[in-house]
Amino acid sequence: MINLIQERATKEQLEEMLEILSSYIKLAVDIERGILAGGGELHADCEAVLLENRSKQVDIWGADWYPLTLISRL
């Protein structure tokens, strides 16, 4: 499931975004608006959600996030 995140992500949103790839999350970030879309199989899936929500292509960057690595360090 792809979530559009405009504030700090909840635990439930993180769990939903991890459903497809299990150990990491594909993200697309609108660096101008300070929002992101996460989840899905491809960065393009997340990018499409941002574009549907009025983001501009030039402002979108893709990333992978491994939240479980961070948790294991705590």
QUIFEN-V404638 format. One record per backbone hydrogen bond with DSSP energy under -0.5 kcal/mol. NH is the residue of the N-H (numbers start at 1). CO is the residue of the C=O. E is the energy in kcal/mol with one decimal. If there is no record, write none. Layout:
nh: [NH NH]
co: [CO CO]
e: [E E]
This chain:
nh: [3 3 5 5 6 14 15 16 17 18 19 19 22 23 25 27 28 29 30 31 31 34 35 36 37 38 39 45 46 47 48 49 50 51 52 53 53 54 55 59 60 61 63 65 67 68 69 70 71 72 73 73 74 74]
co: [1 38 3 36 4 10 11 12 13 14 15 16 18 21 65 63 37 61 35 29 59 30 30 5 28 3 26 42 42 43 44 45 46 47 48 49 50 51 50 56 57 29 27 25 65 23 66 66 67 68 69 70 70 71]
e: [-0.5 -2.7 -0.7 -3.6 -0.6 -2.2 -2.3 -2.2 -2.5 -1.5 -0.5 -1.0 -2.2 -2.8 -2.7 -2.9 -2.1 -3.5 -2.8 -1.0 -2.5 -1.9 -1.1 -2.1 -2.6 -2.2 -2.3 -0.6 -1.2 -2.8 -2.2 -1.2 -1.9 -2.6 -2.1 -0.8 -0.8 -1.2 -2.2 -1.8 -1.6 -2.4 -1.9 -2.1 -0.7 -0.5 -0.8 -1.0 -1.9 -2.0 -0.9 -0.6 -0.7 -1.0]
